[in-house]
Amino acid sequence: MAETPKRPEGKPAPRKKSAAKGGKAAAGKSSATAKTPARTSAQTPGKSKPAAKAVAKSPGKPAASKARAAKPEIARTGGDLRKVTAAWRAKGEKIALVPTMGALHEGHNALVEKAKSRADRTVVSIFVNPTQFAPNEDLERYPRGEESDLKQLSALGVDLVWAPSVDEMYPGGFSTGVRPGSAAAGLETDFRPHFFGGVATVVAKLFNQVRPDLAVFGEKDYQQFIVVRQLARDLDMNVEVVGVQTVREKDGLALSSRNAYLSESERAVAPNLNLVLNEVAHAAASGASIAHLKAAAQMRLLTLGFAKVDYVEVRDAQTLEPFDVDAGRPGRVLGAAWLGRTRLIDNVAVAL
């Protein structure tokens, strides 16, 4: 569900409990200069953990998941989806949903593994949602590859793929939307005001269609994760929203389907976004001026080769309100910057 657009012109209890899988996810002063970024770590609110490209396999899974590694069933209509999930519920099986837009990579694999560790049945949705793209964004060129996605999900032992068409999701006459809450204010909304309305609407539909006990989202799109968690809570959806640490390349670049847009030279610069955000996080935890850190970080990113910086912000990790180190609550540094026609987003934790 994550978005980085084309640059514009101008719930039932489980029968068996299993061990949850670990997800995957620098220091220096803001004024320091770095040509080659150091290897960095994935971040969770209030914690820093070593970077890892692969997600460790869980020591245990619900019994119903262990024996299945066959090709997943594919549902393309709501009727087919309900038929399968109703049978699972009749047996008291716990259902996890992993919403995606396809073009799957190791970051998505981590989400699936987390889902499998927490539920008896795992559903992965593949739907490139048009309502979260603005007219000048990359809806048409967004990476798609259903055949390779299905092979990947088969190897992971997914039970069901929910792959509706646009007409199935938004039939003729569709006119209802969901307005997201306070977590959607600022950050991405300042630059993509349409985005979270589209995300909130499609996620609400997916939750109503699949009726999962839990849904798994990556923390790379951190504001989206908080928006969805708020949505599920405020509308009493009875869905546990679970976050998984960002999975990164060895040089710190967060995995994203849109990294394929980067040229060789842009790819060399891209890890510096994570490097600079880590520098801001360490300084913010020490009580440095947030205003100074934000300004210095934007200048540093431009110096390192980014064409434009949309924002670098330090926020409360739970509410996304402005960060206050004296409050003793964990924070999050979030940033968005452009390389050529590609917009990258990333975030790291402020560990107190």
C-alpha positions in Angstrom: 0.0 0.0 0.0 3.0 2.2 0.2 3.2 5.2 -2.0 6.1 7.2 -3.6 4.7 9.0 -6.6 6.2 10.1 -9.9 7.6 13.6 -9.5 5.0 16.2 -10.4 5.4 18.9 -12.9 6.4 22.5 -11.7 -11.9 -11.1 16.7 -11.9 -14.9 17.7 -9.1 -16.1 19.8 -6.6 -18.5 18.1 -6.7 -22.2 19.0 -3.0 -22.3 19.4 -0.5 -19.6 20.3 2.8 -19.3 18.5 5.9 -17.4 19.0 5.9 -14.1 17.1 8.6 -13.7 14.5 11.1 -10.9 14.7 11.0 -8.4 11.9 13.9 -6.7 10.2 14.5 -3.5 10.3 24.3 5.8 13.3 25.5 8.2 14.5 27.1 11.5 14.0 26.4 15.2 14.1 24.1 16.8 11.6 26.9 18.9 10.2 29.2 15.9 9.5 29.8 14.9 5.9 29.5 11.3 4.7 30.1 10.0 1.2 29.4 6.4 1.8 26.7 5.6 4.3 27.4 3.1 7.0 25.3 0.0 7.4 22.3 0.9 9.4 19.6 -0.7 11.4 15.8 -1.1 11.0 13.9 0.7 13.7 11.0 0.2 15.9 9.4 2.8 18.2 11.8 3.3 21.1 14.3 0.6 20.1 17.2 0.1 17.8 18.0 -3.4 16.5 20.8 -4.7 14.3 20.0 -4.6 10.6 19.1 -7.9 9.0 18.1 -8.6 5.5 16.4 -11.9 6.2 13.7 -12.5 8.8 14.5 -15.3 11.2 12.1 -18.2 11.1 9.7 -18.4 14.0 10.3 -21.4 16.4 6.6 -22.2 16.3 3.5 -21.8 14.1 -0.2 -22.6 14.5 -0.7 -26.2 13.6 -3.0 -25.5 10.7 -0.2 -23.5 9.0 2.7 -26.0 9.3 1.7 -28.6 6.8 0.7 -26.2 3.9 3.1 -25.1 1.2 0.9 -25.7 -1.8 0.1 -23.1 -4.4 -2.3 -20.6 -2.7 -5.9 -20.3 -3.8 -6.7 -17.1 -5.7 -10.0 -15.3 -5.1 -11.0 -12.6 -7.6 -14.6 -11.9 -6.5 -16.1 -11.1 -3.1 -18.2 -14.3 -3.3 -15.2 -16.5 -3.8 -13.3 -14.8 -1.0 -16.2 -15.1 1.5 -16.7 -18.8 0.7 -13.1 -19.6 1.6 -12.9 -17.5 4.7 -16.3 -18.6 6.0 -15.1 -22.2 6.0 -12.0 -21.2 8.1 -14.1 -19.3 10.6 -16.5 -22.2 11.0 -13.5 -24.2 12.2 -12.4 -21.5 14.6 -9.2 -20.6 12.7 -7.5 -17.3 13.1 -7.0 -15.2 10.0 -4.3 -12.7 9.2 -4.3 -10.3 6.3 -1.3 -8.8 4.6 -2.4 -5.9 2.3 0.0 -5.3 -0.7 0.0 -3.7 -4.1 2.1 -6.5 -5.5 5.7 -6.2 -6.9 6.7 -8.2 -3.9 10.2 -8.2 -2.3 11.8 -9.4 0.9 10.1 -6.7 2.9 6.7 -8.2 1.9 8.1 -11.7 2.8 8.8 -10.4 6.3 5.1 -9.3 6.6 3.9 -12.7 5.5 6.2 -14.5 7.9 4.9 -12.4 10.7 1.3 -13.1 9.7 1.9 -16.8 9.5 3.5 -16.8 13.0 0.4 -15.2 14.5 -2.5 -16.9 12.7 -3.8 -20.2 11.3 -4.5 -18.8 7.9 -2.8 -16.1 5.9 -4.5 -14.0 3.2 -2.4 -11.7 1.0 -4.2 -9.0 -1.0 -2.8 -7.7 -4.3 -4.5 -4.6 -5.5 -3.0 -1.4 -7.0 -5.4 1.0 -5.5 -6.2 3.9 -7.9 -7.8 6.1 -5.3 -4.5 6.8 -3.5 -2.8 8.1 -6.7 -3.1 11.6 -7.9 -3.5 12.2 -11.7 0.2 13.2 -12.0 1.5 10.2 -10.1 2.7 6.8 -11.3 -0.4 4.6 -11.3 0.1 3.4 -14.9 3.8 2.6 -14.5 3.6 1.2 -10.9 5.5 -2.1 -11.0 3.2 -5.1 -11.6 4.1 -8.8 -11.8 1.3 -11.1 -10.6 2.9 -14.3 -11.9 6.1 -13.8 -10.0 4.2 -12.6 -7.0 2.2 -15.8 -6.9 5.3 -17.9 -7.1 6.8 -16.0 -4.2 3.6 -16.4 -2.1 3.4 -20.1 -3.0 7.0 -20.6 -1.7 6.0 -18.8 1.5 3.0 -21.1 2.1 0.3 -18.4 1.9 -3.3 -19.8 2.0 -5.2 -17.4 -0.1 -4.5 -14.5 -2.5 -7.2 -11.9 -2.8 -6.7 -10.2 -6.2 -9.8 -8.2 -7.1 -10.1 -6.1 -10.2 -10.7 -2.3 -10.0 -14.3 -2.9 -11.0 -14.7 -5.5 -8.2 -13.4 -3.0 -5.6 -15.0 0.1 -7.0 -18.1 -0.9 -9.0 -20.2 1.6 -11.0 -21.9 4.1 -8.7 -19.3 3.8 -5.9 -19.2 7.1 -4.1 -18.4 6.5 -0.4 -15.0 7.2 1.2 -13.3 7.2 4.6 -11.8 10.4 6.0 -8.7 9.5 8.1 -8.1 11.0 11.5 -5.5 13.1 13.2 -2.6 10.8 12.4 -3.0 11.8 8.7 -2.3 15.5 9.4 0.9 16.9 8.0 3.9 15.0 6.6 2.7 13.0 3.6 -0.6 14.9 3.5 1.2 18.2 3.0 2.5 17.0 -0.3 -0.1 14.3 -1.3 -3.4 15.5 0.2 -5.4 12.8 -1.6 -3.3 9.9 -0.3 -4.6 8.9 3.1 -8.3 9.2 2.0 -7.6 6.6 -0.6 -5.6 4.4 1.8 -8.2 4.6 4.5 -11.0 3.7 2.1 -9.3 0.7 0.6 -8.1 -0.6 3.9 -11.6 -0.3 5.4 -12.9 -2.3 2.4 -10.2 -4.9 2.7 -11.0 -5.3 6.4 -14.7 -5.7 5.7 -14.1 -8.2 2.9 -11.6 -10.4 4.6 -12.7 -9.9 8.2 -9.2 -10.7 9.5 -8.3 -11.1 13.2 -5.1 -9.2 12.5 -3.5 -7.2 9.7 0.2 -6.8 9.1 1.8 -3.6 7.8 5.4 -2.6 7.3 6.8 0.3 9.3 8.6 1.8 6.3 5.4 3.7 5.6 5.2 4.7 9.2 2.6 7.4 9.0 0.4 5.0 7.0 0.8 2.4 9.7 -0.3 4.8 12.4 -3.2 6.0 10.3 -4.4 2.5 9.8 -4.1 1.6 13.5 -6.1 4.7 14.4 -8.7 3.8 11.7 -9.2 0.3 13.1 -9.4 1.5 16.7 -11.7 4.5 16.1 -14.2 2.5 13.9 -14.3 -0.6 16.2 -13.1 -2.9 13.4 -11.9 -5.5 15.8 -8.7 -6.0 13.8 -5.3 -6.0 15.5 -2.9 -3.9 13.4 0.6 -5.3 13.6 3.7 -3.4 12.5 6.9 -5.1 11.2 10.3 -3.4 11.1 11.6 -2.0 7.9 13.7 -4.5 5.9 16.8 -2.9 4.4 19.6 -3.4 1.9 23.1 -3.9 3.4 23.8 -0.2 2.9 20.7 0.9 4.8 18.3 1.6 1.9 14.7 0.6 2.8 13.3 -2.0 0.4 10.6 -0.6 -1.8 9.0 -1.7 -5.1 9.8 1.7 -6.5 13.6 1.3 -5.9 13.5 -0.2 -9.4 13.0 3.3 -10.7 16.4 4.5 -9.5 19.3 4.8 -12.0 22.7 3.5 -11.0 23.9 6.9 -9.8 20.7 7.6 -7.9 20.9 4.2 -6.2 24.3 5.1 -5.0 23.0 8.3 -3.3 19.7 6.8 -2.0 21.1 5.2 1.3 22.0 8.7 2.5 18.4 9.3 3.4 18.6 6.7 6.1 22.0 7.9 7.2 20.9 11.4 7.7 17.6 10.4 9.5 19.7 8.3 11.9 21.9 11.4 12.6 18.8 13.4 13.4 17.4 10.7 15.6 20.6 10.5 17.7 20.8 14.2 18.1 17.1 14.6 19.0 17.5 11.9 21.7 20.2 14.1 23.2 17.9 17.1 23.4 19.2 19.1 20.4 17.0 21.8 18.9 14.5 20.1 16.6 14.1 23.2 14.4 17.9 23.3 13.9 18.1 19.5 13.2 15.4 19.7 10.6 17.0 22.6 8.7 20.5 21.1 8.9 19.2 17.7 7.7 17.5 19.2 4.6 20.6 21.0 3.6 22.7 17.9 4.1 20.5 15.8 1.9 20.7 18.4 -0.9 24.5 18.4 -0.5 24.6 14.6 -0.7 22.8 14.6 -4.1 19.1 14.7 -3.5 17.2 17.0 -5.9 14.6 18.1 -3.5 13.6 17.4 0.2 9.8 17.4 1.0 10.3 17.1 4.7 12.4 15.9 7.6 10.3 15.9 10.8 10.6 14.5 14.4 7.3 13.3 15.8 5.9 11.3 18.7 6.1 7.7 17.7 2.6 6.8 18.8 0.5 10.0 18.0 2.7 11.7 15.3 2.3 14.9 17.3 5.5 17.1 17.6 8.3 15.3 19.5 9.2 16.5 23.0 12.2 14.8 24.5 11.3 16.0 28.0 8.0 14.0 27.8 10.0 10.8 27.9 8.1 9.2 25.1 9.7 7.5 22.1 9.9 9.5 18.9 10.2 8.9 15.2 12.2 10.8 12.5 10.4 10.8 9.2 11.7 12.0 5.8 10.8 12.3 2.2 13.2 13.3 -0.6 13.5 13.1 -4.4 16.1 11.5 -6.6 15.3 12.3 -10.2 11.7 11.3 -10.7 11.6 9.0 -7.7 10.4 10.0 -4.3 11.9 8.1 -1.4 10.5 7.9 2.2 12.0 6.5 5.3 11.9 6.8 9.1 14.0 5.8 12.1 13.3 5.6 15.8 14.4 8.1 18.4 15.5 5.8 21.2 15.4 7.4 24.7 
